[in-house]
Amino acid sequence: MRIVFMGTPQYSADVLKHLVENNTGDVVAVVTPPDKHSGRGRKLALSPVKQAAQQLQLPILQPASLRTDDATAQINALSPDIILVVAYGLILPQALLDIPKYGCLNLHPSLLPKYRGPSPVVSSIKEGDESTGITLMLLDSGMDTGPVITQEILEIRSSDTAVTLTERLFARGADLLVKSITPWVANDIGATAQNDDQATITKKISREDGLADWTLPPSTLDRYRRAFTPWPGLYSHWDGKVIKFLDTSYENSVTTDYVPGSVLRLSNPENGMGVASGKGILTVNVIQLEGKSAIRATDFLKGYPQIENAVLQ
């Protein structure tokens, strides 16, 4: 079975390695976006998938666009039985979808049709879901609208950030691929059309999404902080600078009448800083002021005692 693998980020690279380690077909090529210049030195950065492909000594294709005759011809010449797409970042044109005999399969980190679109993991944490899952689907021309081959449910931990949950989902997805591809090719399992009436669509995350609304309950703000890790994070403004809240916690039993956004010195020396939010207090454990390194909130209070009783904007 000839496989063309398409992907970009680290969790996609981990899936590729898992497939090769488990001898899941013959990966005849890896497709990943062109290298980009990044950082202050404008050095050429390779995608994690390209780095993994180099380590595994797999052929690499990096088309500037998938919507060209040349890109279609290059992939068609490989005669793939399956194209596997794991976080490539672009919708495949119909010309590519039509190439493999057994279709283009995709891992999507939600229980489709819930959370179609660009931010399913962020949305599952932000909305307070207790569980989510990974879906193996057959791609069509829409955005996450293709029929579902199989799914697995995964519990969302109270400590999960978008980073940790994404890693766990795609680790489960790698196992799902390994055990599903052969039955799929053998026609032992099929695909079921999604119910479009039950579909929810996620939006692309913007920097403004991370701006703290201190009228919200601390439990909600803590959830948003986890959802928006690593970007854009949960942040506010103080003394003309951005201040980020990198680690937070809360107690449901704690209440306050302070104006939302008021910075409070807490009695517990282990986490001595809090921010009034809703009718409660969001405990701040790790904080970062614009242009400075992240430090524990107790140390921040020592260095910036004037923040006490300030009202964050």
C-alpha positions as CSV (number, residue, x, y, z in Angstrom):
1,M,0.0,0.0,0.0
2,R,1.5,3.3,-1.2
3,I,1.0,6.3,1.1
4,V,1.6,10.0,0.5
5,F,1.7,11.8,3.9
6,M,0.8,15.5,4.1
7,G,1.4,17.6,7.3
8,T,3.3,20.5,8.9
9,P,3.5,20.8,12.7
10,Q,5.2,18.7,15.4
11,Y,2.2,16.6,16.3
12,S,1.8,15.7,12.6
13,A,5.5,14.7,12.5
14,D,4.9,12.4,15.5
15,V,2.1,10.7,13.6
16,L,4.4,10.2,10.6
17,K,7.0,8.6,12.8
18,H,4.4,6.3,14.4
19,L,3.2,5.1,11.0
20,V,6.7,4.3,9.8
21,E,7.7,2.6,13.1
22,N,4.6,0.4,12.8
23,N,5.2,-0.4,9.1
24,T,1.8,1.0,8.1
25,G,2.2,0.9,4.4
26,D,5.0,2.3,2.2
27,V,5.3,6.1,2.6
28,V,6.4,7.0,-0.9
29,A,6.6,10.8,-0.2
30,V,6.0,13.4,2.4
31,V,4.3,16.7,1.3
32,T,4.9,19.8,3.5
33,P,4.8,23.5,2.8
34,P,7.9,25.4,1.6
35,D,10.6,26.4,4.1
36,K,10.1,29.9,5.6
37,H,12.4,32.5,6.9
38,S,11.7,33.3,10.5
39,G,13.2,34.9,13.6
40,R,15.5,37.9,13.9
41,G,18.2,36.3,11.8
42,R,15.6,35.4,9.2
43,K,17.0,31.9,9.1
44,L,15.4,29.3,7.0
45,A,13.0,27.2,9.2
46,L,12.1,23.7,8.2
47,S,8.7,22.3,9.2
48,P,8.7,19.6,11.9
49,V,7.3,17.2,9.3
50,K,10.1,17.9,6.9
51,Q,12.7,17.4,9.7
52,A,11.0,14.0,10.5
53,A,11.0,13.0,6.9
54,Q,14.7,13.8,6.6
55,Q,15.4,11.7,9.6
56,L,13.4,8.8,8.2
57,Q,15.0,9.3,4.8
58,L,11.7,9.7,3.0
59,P,11.2,11.7,-0.3
60,I,10.0,15.2,0.3
61,L,7.7,17.4,-1.9
62,Q,7.2,21.1,-1.0
63,P,4.9,22.7,-3.6
64,A,4.2,26.4,-3.3
65,S,0.6,25.7,-4.1
66,L,-1.5,22.5,-4.3
67,R,-3.7,24.1,-6.9
68,T,-1.3,23.8,-9.8
69,D,-1.1,21.2,-12.6
70,D,2.6,20.6,-11.6
71,A,1.7,19.8,-7.9
72,T,-1.1,17.4,-9.1
73,A,1.2,15.7,-11.6
74,Q,4.0,15.2,-9.0
75,I,1.7,13.5,-6.6
76,N,-0.2,11.6,-9.3
77,A,3.2,10.2,-10.5
78,L,3.7,8.6,-7.2
79,S,0.6,6.4,-7.7
80,P,-0.6,6.6,-4.1
81,D,-3.2,4.2,-2.8
82,I,-4.0,6.6,0.1
83,I,-3.1,10.2,0.9
84,L,-3.0,10.9,4.6
85,V,-3.5,14.5,5.7
86,V,-2.6,15.4,9.3
87,A,-2.7,19.2,9.9
88,Y,-1.4,20.3,6.5
89,G,-3.2,23.6,6.9
90,L,-4.9,23.8,3.5
91,I,-8.0,22.4,1.9
92,L,-7.1,19.9,-0.8
93,P,-8.4,20.7,-4.3
94,Q,-10.6,18.1,-6.0
95,A,-7.8,17.2,-8.5
96,L,-5.8,15.8,-5.5
97,L,-8.8,14.2,-3.8
98,D,-9.4,12.2,-7.0
99,I,-5.9,10.7,-7.2
100,P,-5.8,7.8,-4.6
101,K,-7.8,4.7,-5.0
102,Y,-8.8,4.6,-1.4
103,G,-9.2,8.3,-0.9
104,C,-7.6,11.0,1.1
105,L,-7.9,10.4,4.9
106,N,-7.7,13.1,7.5
107,L,-7.3,13.2,11.3
108,H,-9.4,15.9,12.8
109,P,-9.2,16.7,16.6
110,S,-12.8,16.8,17.5
111,L,-15.9,14.5,17.4
112,L,-17.2,15.6,14.0
113,P,-19.6,17.2,13.1
114,K,-18.9,19.2,16.3
115,Y,-16.2,21.8,15.9
116,R,-15.5,21.8,12.2
117,G,-13.0,24.5,11.2
118,P,-9.6,25.9,12.3
119,S,-9.8,25.8,16.1
120,P,-11.5,22.6,17.4
121,V,-9.1,22.0,20.3
122,V,-9.2,25.6,21.6
123,S,-13.0,25.6,21.3
124,S,-13.5,22.3,23.2
125,I,-11.5,23.7,26.2
126,K,-13.0,27.2,26.0
127,E,-16.6,25.9,26.0
128,G,-15.9,23.8,29.1
129,D,-16.5,20.4,27.5
130,E,-15.6,17.4,29.6
131,S,-14.5,15.3,26.6
132,T,-13.6,15.6,23.0
133,G,-12.1,13.1,20.6
134,I,-10.2,12.4,17.4
135,T,-11.9,11.6,14.1
136,L,-10.6,9.7,11.1
137,M,-12.5,10.9,8.1
138,L,-12.6,10.7,4.3
139,L,-11.9,14.1,2.9
140,D,-14.2,15.8,0.4
141,S,-14.1,19.3,-1.0
142,G,-15.7,21.0,2.1
143,M,-14.1,22.0,5.4
144,D,-14.2,18.9,7.6
145,T,-17.5,17.8,6.0
146,G,-16.5,14.4,4.7
147,P,-17.9,11.1,6.0
148,V,-16.5,9.7,9.2
149,I,-14.6,6.4,9.2
150,T,-14.1,6.1,13.0
151,Q,-13.8,8.1,16.1
152,E,-12.3,7.8,19.7
153,I,-13.4,9.9,22.7
154,L,-10.8,11.5,25.0
155,E,-11.4,13.1,28.3
156,I,-10.4,16.7,28.8
157,R,-8.3,17.1,31.9
158,S,-8.8,20.1,34.2
159,S,-5.1,20.9,33.6
160,D,-5.2,20.5,29.8
161,T,-4.1,23.4,27.7
162,A,-4.6,23.6,23.9
163,V,-1.0,22.3,23.6
164,T,-1.3,19.2,25.9
165,L,-4.7,18.3,24.6
166,T,-3.6,18.5,21.0
167,E,-0.6,16.3,21.7
168,R,-2.8,13.7,23.4
169,L,-5.4,13.8,20.6
170,F,-2.9,13.2,17.8
171,A,-1.1,10.5,19.8
172,R,-4.4,8.7,20.0
173,G,-5.0,9.5,16.3
174,A,-1.7,7.9,15.4
175,D,-2.9,4.6,16.9
176,L,-6.2,5.0,15.3
177,L,-4.6,5.3,11.9
178,V,-2.4,2.3,12.4
179,K,-5.3,0.0,13.3
180,S,-7.8,1.5,10.7
181,I,-5.9,1.8,7.4
182,T,-5.7,-1.9,6.6
183,P,-9.4,-2.6,7.4
184,W,-10.3,0.5,5.3
185,V,-8.4,-0.7,2.3
186,A,-9.9,-4.2,2.7
187,N,-13.4,-2.7,2.8
188,D,-13.9,-4.2,6.3
189,I,-15.0,-0.8,7.6
190,G,-16.9,2.0,5.9
191,A,-17.6,5.7,6.3
192,T,-20.8,7.4,7.6
193,A,-22.0,10.7,6.3
194,Q,-22.0,13.5,8.9
195,N,-25.3,15.1,10.1
196,D,-24.9,18.7,8.9
197,D,-27.7,19.8,11.1
198,Q,-25.6,18.9,14.2
199,A,-22.5,20.7,12.9
200,T,-20.8,23.6,14.7
201,I,-18.2,25.8,13.1
202,T,-15.1,27.2,14.9
203,K,-13.4,30.4,14.0
204,K,-9.8,31.4,13.5
205,I,-8.4,32.6,16.8
206,S,-7.3,36.3,17.0
207,R,-5.0,38.1,19.4
208,E,-8.1,40.0,20.8
209,D,-9.6,36.7,22.0
210,G,-7.1,36.5,24.8
211,L,-7.9,39.9,26.3
212,A,-9.3,39.2,29.8
213,D,-12.9,40.2,30.6
214,W,-12.7,40.6,34.3
215,T,-16.5,40.5,34.7
216,L,-16.4,36.8,33.8
217,P,-16.1,34.2,36.6
218,P,-12.6,33.0,37.5
219,S,-13.4,29.5,36.4
220,T,-14.2,30.8,32.9
221,L,-11.0,32.9,32.8
222,D,-8.9,30.0,33.9
223,R,-10.5,27.9,31.1
224,Y,-9.8,30.6,28.6
225,R,-6.2,30.8,29.7
226,R,-5.8,27.1,29.1
227,A,-7.6,27.3,25.8
228,F,-5.4,30.1,24.5
229,T,-2.1,28.6,25.5
230,P,0.3,29.1,23.8
231,W,-1.3,31.9,21.8
232,P,-2.6,34.5,22.3
233,G,-2.7,33.6,26.0
234,L,-4.8,35.3,28.7
235,Y,-3.6,38.9,29.1
236,S,-4.6,42.4,30.3
237,H,-3.0,45.9,30.4
238,W,-1.3,47.6,33.3
239,D,0.8,50.8,33.4
240,G,0.7,51.0,29.6
241,K,2.1,47.4,29.1
242,V,0.7,44.0,28.3
243,I,0.6,41.7,31.3
244,K,0.2,37.9,30.6
245,F,-1.2,35.3,33.1
246,L,0.7,32.1,32.3
247,D,-0.6,30.0,35.1
248,T,-3.8,30.5,37.1
249,S,-6.1,28.7,39.5
250,Y,-9.3,29.4,41.5
251,E,-11.5,28.3,44.3
252,N,-15.2,28.3,43.8
253,S,-15.8,29.1,47.4
254,V,-13.9,32.4,47.4
255,T,-16.0,35.5,46.8
256,T,-15.2,39.2,46.7
257,D,-16.9,42.6,46.3
258,Y,-13.9,44.3,44.7
259,V,-14.3,45.9,41.3
260,P,-13.6,43.3,38.6
261,G,-9.9,43.7,37.5
262,S,-8.7,44.8,40.9
263,V,-5.3,43.3,41.8
264,L,-5.3,41.8,45.3
265,R,-2.5,40.6,47.6
266,L,-3.6,37.1,48.9
267,S,-2.8,35.7,52.3
268,N,-1.4,32.5,51.0
269,P,2.4,33.0,50.5
270,E,2.5,30.3,47.8
271,N,0.2,32.2,45.5
272,G,0.1,35.7,46.8
273,M,-1.6,37.5,43.9
274,G,-5.2,37.5,42.7
275,V,-7.4,39.4,40.4
276,A,-11.1,40.1,41.2
277,S,-13.2,38.5,38.4
278,G,-17.0,38.3,38.4
279,K,-17.8,37.7,42.1
280,G,-14.7,35.6,42.7
281,I,-10.9,35.8,42.5
282,L,-8.6,34.4,39.9
283,T,-5.4,33.3,41.6
284,V,-2.3,34.2,39.6
285,N,0.6,31.8,39.9
286,V,2.9,32.8,37.0
287,I,2.9,36.2,35.3
288,Q,4.8,38.0,32.6
289,L,5.1,41.7,32.0
290,E,5.7,42.9,28.5
291,G,9.5,42.9,27.8
292,K,10.3,40.8,30.9
293,S,10.7,37.1,31.7
294,A,7.9,35.1,33.2
295,I,8.1,34.9,37.0
296,R,6.0,33.7,39.9
297,A,3.3,36.1,41.0
298,T,4.7,36.3,44.5
299,D,8.0,37.6,43.2
300,F,6.3,39.9,40.8
301,L,4.5,41.6,43.7
302,K,7.8,42.1,45.4
303,G,9.3,43.8,42.4
304,Y,6.2,45.8,41.5
305,P,4.4,46.4,44.7
306,Q,2.5,49.3,43.1
307,I,0.3,46.9,41.2
308,E,-1.6,46.0,44.4
309,N,-5.1,47.6,44.3
310,A,-4.6,48.6,40.6
311,V,-7.5,47.9,38.3
312,L,-6.4,46.1,35.2
313,Q,-7.8,47.3,31.9
